[in-house]
Amino acid sequence: MKVLMTGGAGFIGSNTAAAVLDAGHDVIVLDNYCNSDPGVIERIEQVGGRPIVDIRCDVTDREEVRRVFREHKVDAVVHFAGLKAVGESVQQPVRYYRNNLDGILTMLEVMAEFGVKRFVFSSSATVYGGDNQVPFTEEMPLGECTNPYGWTKRMGEQILRDAAAADPELSVVLLRYFNPVGGHESGLLGEHPNGVPNNLMPYIVQVAQGKREKLSVFGDDYDTPDGTGVRDYIHVTDLAKGHVAALEYTLDHTGVEVVNLGTGHGVSVLELVQAFEKATGCTVPYEIAPRRAGDIAQCYAKVDKAQKVLNWRADKTVEEMCRDSWNGRNTKAGQ
Ligand code: WQD
């Protein structure tokens, strides 16, 4: 298959591009590089062992996207492109709704024009909201999202469900990511957020590097085993392979499938810090700080459906996630 990957130069996109190449498919990366590094393209090719097509383009620019489809025979789309900073989305909701929803709508319009029927969507566990009980299962009713970013994922899923209901040939897989971390084993496709990291693992890496003085642990009074927040961290390489499984699933299925991509295990902030120190030999000084607005105590997946529907499950351990996050610290993948 020739797979068009919007936002393919980002952290998850670049690791998925490497996995798609490894599975024998061809890759077209379409990215506006607003939050990723153009230099990652050559690293994807280095890891993947062959060239990819790389197009600088904004997914909301319909004429540019139409040109891509005219010039390349696209068999399937993996849609990563979107703004993804939770806190920023609270400050700039209109920009997030405009960008993230326009991107999905533009891709669907152009796919329909060119008869492309396979769509894998980068969704998020954030759509479960804060009221559901863990482990989160795909069948459970979705809660209230705690931020506009989460709502764009929720609305994106609804747009795709309605598009698939109107076109029986459309094949859509909604992949709900839990907490992607790590990096390609080569160390070439690491995670490098712009500015101060919002997420835990890249912040831990920067503390271990000496770029940050210490980690602030956002709350130790949650109803969890050690009081700190529990999440389902998943190695980005496992996540990438989940996308390959989803793409291959679209070859002989139509309609919509929603699938959790997680490990099914919850890990607390302090457990991750300890695992990181063990895996890397670094020390990670921290202090307990107040809770972060919008955080929930626990978020981890039920993962039976991924195994049943996609014949996929996450294999890598928390220690491997920490090791590969540390090994990828010096080279940019996406942000
Ligand atoms: C994990 C845990 C924090 C930073 C977010 C988005 C989600 C997805 C993944 C895009 C929490 C704690 C964090 C720090 C800390 N993104 N923490 N100190 O919030 O689970 O998920 O990123 O799809 O949509 O919501 O990830 O890494 O920010 O936080 O104590 O400096 O680490 O409180 O318990 P989160 P995170």
Boltz pocket constraint, residues with backbone or C-beta under 6 A from the ligand:
constraints:
  - pocket:
      binder: B
      contacts: [[A, 84], [A, 86], [A, 123], [A, 124], [A, 125], [A, 126], [A, 177], [A, 178], [A, 179], [A, 180], [A, 197], [A, 198], [A, 199], [A, 200], [A, 201], [A, 203], [A, 215], [A, 216], [A, 217], [A, 218], [A, 219], [A, 228], [A, 229], [A, 230], [A, 231], [A, 269], [A, 292], [A, 295], [A, 296], [A, 297], [A, 299]]
      max_distance: 6.0
